[in-house]
Amino acid sequence: MIRSTLSSWREYLTPISHKSTFRETGMITPEEFVASGDYLQHMFPTWKWNGTGIESSENPKSVLEIRDFLPLEKQFLVTRKVVCDKRISEENMASNAGCSSDNFTEEEKDGWVLETVDERYNYNTLTSKTGEPQQNSNAKTVAENEIQEILDDDDDIVTPYELVNENRRYYDLYITYSTSYRVPKMYLVGFDSNGLPLTPDQMLQDISPDYRAKTATIETLPVFKKSKKNIISISIHPCKHANVMKMLINRLLLKNNDPDRTKDDGSMDDLGNEDDWEVLQDSGLRVDQYLIVFLKFISSVTPGIQYDYTMEGL
C-alpha cells in the first residue's frame, strides 16, 4: 500500500492544467473529463456520476474524498455489478482447444463458420457468412435431453446453470481523473457470485496476462474517505494512457481521412477488429467522446468484464 500512498500524494501535489491538448498529447483537462463523462452517461446510462448513484443518498463531503477542481456531484464515474463469467486463463485455454474455424475444411463448414460453444449446453453455435446466428438444433436437442435425464436421476446434481453462476463474478468499475498524468484512471472492485469481495489475486485473474505485471496495481480505492470505506481495488496504472490515447486518436483521424486505408503497423491488433473503429465526422474525434475510446482501450486489459464501451457512442 506504500505505492498507493505515494500515488495519492503525487495526485495532491501536481498542479492542475486547464489547457486543452488532447489531440496533440492524448491528455485531457478536468473540464474535458467532466464533458466526456456527461457524454458517456448520456450514451450508456449504466455509467453514473457519483451524484446520480448510490453515493448521492449521503452527504458527499462526509463520505467522499472531494477534489475541489471537479464539481461535487461529478467526482468520479461508476458502473456496478458488471458481469465477468470467464477467467482470462480459461479464454486462453479455449483459444488453444481447436475451436477455431481454421481447423475445418470448406466442405465441413458448408457455408457456416464455427464461432462459439454454448456454455450451458456445450453445443456449437453457428454463424452464417451473412452474420446471422443459427444454432445446431440437433446438438441442442441432444444436450437438453441429456440434462433432463441427469435431473431425473438425481436432484442433487449441480446443473450447468448453477455451474455458470458459481463461476460468475461481478465488478464495480470506477473512473477517476488523474492530475499527475492528466488522463482518466480506472479502478476495479470485484465480488464473487455470492457478493463477497474478491482478493487482489482473484481480481488479477481477470486482467490480461500482458498487463498484470505492467499496469495493474493493488490500491485502496481513493474515492472514499478511508475512515468510512476502506476498499481494496485493482487500478489500471495511467502512465501509458496518454500515449495510447494519442495513438488511437491519430488512428481514428487517419481512418477518417482515408476510409479505405489498410491496417497500419499492426500494433493495434489487440484493441479489436478494424470494423469496430467507425469513420468519424469530418472534424475528427470530439473531446466529449474521449471516454468512449478510453474504454475501448481498457477492454483489451480486462477482456472478460462486460461493460458498455461500444463504438456506437461515436
Secondary structure as GFF3:
##gff-version 3
##sequence-region A 1 314
A	DSSP	alpha_helix	2	13	.	.	.	ID=ss1
A	DSSP	alpha_helix	22	25	.	.	.	ID=ss2
A	DSSP	alpha_helix	30	43	.	.	.	ID=ss3
A	DSSP	beta_strand	48	49	.	.	.	ID=ss4
A	DSSP	three_ten_helix	50	52	.	.	.	ID=ss5
A	DSSP	three_ten_helix	54	57	.	.	.	ID=ss6
A	DSSP	alpha_helix	60	63	.	.	.	ID=ss7
A	DSSP	beta_strand	77	84	.	.	.	ID=ss8
A	DSSP	alpha_helix	88	95	.	.	.	ID=ss9
A	DSSP	three_ten_helix	101	103	.	.	.	ID=ss10
A	DSSP	alpha_helix	106	109	.	.	.	ID=ss11
A	DSSP	beta_strand	112	117	.	.	.	ID=ss12
A	DSSP	beta_strand	124	128	.	.	.	ID=ss13
A	DSSP	beta_strand	133	135	.	.	.	ID=ss14
A	DSSP	alpha_helix	137	153	.	.	.	ID=ss15
A	DSSP	alpha_helix	160	167	.	.	.	ID=ss16
A	DSSP	beta_strand	169	178	.	.	.	ID=ss17
A	DSSP	beta_strand	183	191	.	.	.	ID=ss18
A	DSSP	alpha_helix	200	204	.	.	.	ID=ss19
A	DSSP	alpha_helix	209	212	.	.	.	ID=ss20
A	DSSP	beta_strand	216	220	.	.	.	ID=ss21
A	DSSP	beta_strand	232	236	.	.	.	ID=ss22
A	DSSP	three_ten_helix	238	240	.	.	.	ID=ss23
A	DSSP	alpha_helix	241	257	.	.	.	ID=ss24
A	DSSP	three_ten_helix	269	271	.	.	.	ID=ss25
A	DSSP	three_ten_helix	274	276	.	.	.	ID=ss26
A	DSSP	three_ten_helix	287	289	.	.	.	ID=ss27
A	DSSP	alpha_helix	290	298	.	.	.	ID=ss28
A	DSSP	three_ten_helix	311	313	.	.	.	ID=ss29
###
